[in-house]
Amino acid sequence: MKAARRKHVLAFLVLGAAFAAGGQGAAGQPDGAKSPFADADMKSGTQARCENLRDLTQGVETGAKRVDLSVVGRLTLVHFDGTLAYLGLCAAPNPQVLCVTYATNGLKVGDVVAVAGGYGRPDADHIVLDPCLASPPDRAVP
């Protein structure tokens, strides 16, 4: 179990490093009040869920502009490396989401959370939100 978790953490960390080294961000966000996307540090009109994430984010490109994405889902990964916290949401066949933040705030694998942060899409199956905020789903995330 511990080896599987370590492998999962390493996969997310490699994904985050690949994104930071030059992964493409998201140009043009969907219009409308029901979009899970919002301008940087603004609240979105709705939150994506793991099961509709692929459809809602397909083809979204932001270019150099930061666009935030808001997602609600069950945590599949909670890891703190002493500086950054990595929260993983959603599982295949849905895109996996990595929320890069500063604290785990007592969250555990299996908890349902709402996350929102700077949207990046290194590939079709992975989304990185960096920087990212996480909270219980009943509290709004900016």
C-alpha positions as CSV (number, residue, x, y, z in Angstrom):
1,M,0.0,0.0,0.0
2,K,2.8,2.4,0.9
3,A,4.7,1.7,-2.3
4,A,1.5,2.3,-4.3
5,R,0.9,5.6,-2.6
6,R,4.5,6.7,-3.1
7,K,4.2,5.8,-6.8
8,H,0.9,7.9,-7.0
9,V,2.7,10.9,-5.3
10,L,5.7,10.6,-7.6
11,A,3.4,10.6,-10.7
12,F,1.7,13.8,-9.5
13,L,5.0,15.4,-8.6
14,V,6.4,14.6,-12.0
15,L,3.3,15.9,-13.6
16,G,3.6,19.1,-11.7
17,A,7.2,19.5,-12.6
18,A,6.5,18.9,-16.3
19,F,3.8,21.6,-16.2
20,A,6.1,24.1,-14.4
21,A,8.8,23.4,-16.9
22,G,6.7,24.5,-19.8
23,G,3.3,22.9,-20.0
24,Q,0.7,24.9,-21.9
25,G,-1.8,26.9,-19.9
26,A,-5.4,27.3,-20.8
27,A,-6.7,31.1,-24.3
28,G,-10.3,31.9,-24.1
29,Q,-12.5,30.8,-21.4
30,P,-16.1,29.7,-21.9
31,D,-18.7,32.5,-21.4
32,G,-21.7,32.3,-19.2
33,A,-22.6,32.2,-15.6
34,K,-22.6,28.4,-15.4
35,S,-18.9,28.0,-16.3
36,P,-16.5,26.4,-13.8
37,F,-13.8,28.8,-15.2
38,A,-13.3,32.4,-13.9
39,D,-10.7,35.2,-14.2
40,A,-7.9,34.8,-11.8
41,D,-8.9,35.0,-8.1
42,M,-12.6,35.4,-9.0
43,K,-15.5,33.1,-8.1
44,S,-16.8,30.9,-10.9
45,G,-20.5,30.5,-11.7
46,T,-20.4,26.8,-10.9
47,Q,-18.0,24.0,-9.9
48,A,-17.1,21.2,-12.2
49,R,-17.4,17.6,-10.9
50,C,-15.1,14.8,-11.8
51,E,-17.7,13.1,-14.0
52,N,-18.2,16.3,-16.2
53,L,-14.7,17.7,-16.0
54,R,-13.5,16.3,-19.4
55,D,-16.4,17.8,-21.3
56,L,-16.3,21.1,-19.5
57,T,-12.5,21.6,-20.1
58,Q,-12.1,20.1,-23.5
59,G,-10.4,22.5,-25.9
60,V,-10.1,25.3,-23.3
61,E,-6.8,27.2,-23.7
62,T,-5.7,30.2,-21.8
63,G,-2.4,31.1,-23.4
64,A,-0.5,33.5,-21.1
65,K,-3.6,34.6,-19.2
66,R,-4.3,33.0,-15.9
67,V,-7.7,31.4,-15.7
68,D,-9.0,29.6,-12.6
69,L,-11.0,26.4,-12.6
70,S,-13.2,25.3,-9.8
71,V,-13.8,21.5,-9.1
72,V,-15.5,19.5,-6.5
73,G,-14.4,15.9,-5.9
74,R,-13.2,13.2,-3.6
75,L,-9.5,13.3,-2.6
76,T,-7.4,10.5,-4.0
77,L,-4.1,12.0,-2.8
78,V,-3.0,14.1,0.2
79,H,0.7,14.8,0.4
80,F,2.8,17.4,2.2
81,D,6.5,17.7,1.3
82,G,7.4,20.1,4.1
83,T,6.8,23.2,1.8
84,L,3.9,22.4,-0.5
85,A,0.8,20.3,-0.2
86,Y,-0.5,18.3,-3.1
87,L,-4.1,17.3,-3.2
88,G,-5.3,14.9,-5.9
89,L,-8.9,14.7,-7.0
90,C,-10.8,12.5,-9.5
91,A,-9.8,9.1,-10.9
92,A,-9.7,7.6,-14.4
93,P,-11.5,7.7,-16.7
94,N,-11.9,11.3,-15.6
95,P,-9.0,13.7,-15.8
96,Q,-7.0,13.7,-12.6
97,V,-6.7,17.0,-10.9
98,L,-3.6,18.1,-8.8
99,C,-4.2,21.1,-6.5
100,V,-0.9,22.6,-5.4
101,T,-1.3,24.5,-2.2
102,Y,0.5,25.2,1.1
103,A,-1.2,23.1,3.7
104,T,-3.3,20.0,3.9
105,N,-5.5,21.5,6.7
106,G,-6.3,18.1,8.1
107,L,-7.8,16.8,4.8
108,K,-7.6,13.0,4.2
109,V,-7.9,10.7,1.2
110,G,-11.6,10.2,0.7
111,D,-12.7,13.6,1.9
112,V,-14.9,15.6,-0.5
113,V,-13.4,19.0,-1.2
114,A,-13.9,22.1,-3.5
115,V,-10.7,23.3,-5.1
116,A,-10.1,26.4,-7.2
117,G,-6.9,27.6,-8.8
118,G,-4.8,28.5,-11.8
119,Y,-5.7,26.1,-14.6
120,G,-3.1,24.2,-16.5
121,R,-3.5,21.2,-18.8
122,P,-0.3,19.3,-19.4
123,D,-2.2,16.6,-21.2
124,A,-5.8,15.3,-21.8
125,D,-5.8,13.2,-18.6
126,H,-4.3,15.7,-16.1
127,I,-5.1,19.1,-14.8
128,V,-2.9,21.1,-12.5
129,L,-4.4,23.9,-10.4
130,D,-1.5,26.1,-9.2
131,P,-1.8,28.1,-7.1
132,C,-4.9,26.4,-5.6
133,L,-7.2,26.8,-2.6
134,A,-9.2,23.9,-1.1
135,S,-12.1,23.9,1.3
136,P,-15.1,21.8,2.3
137,P,-17.6,21.8,-0.6
138,D,-20.2,23.7,1.5
139,R,-17.9,26.7,1.7
140,A,-17.2,28.7,-1.5
141,V,-13.7,28.9,-2.8
142,P,-12.7,32.1,-4.5
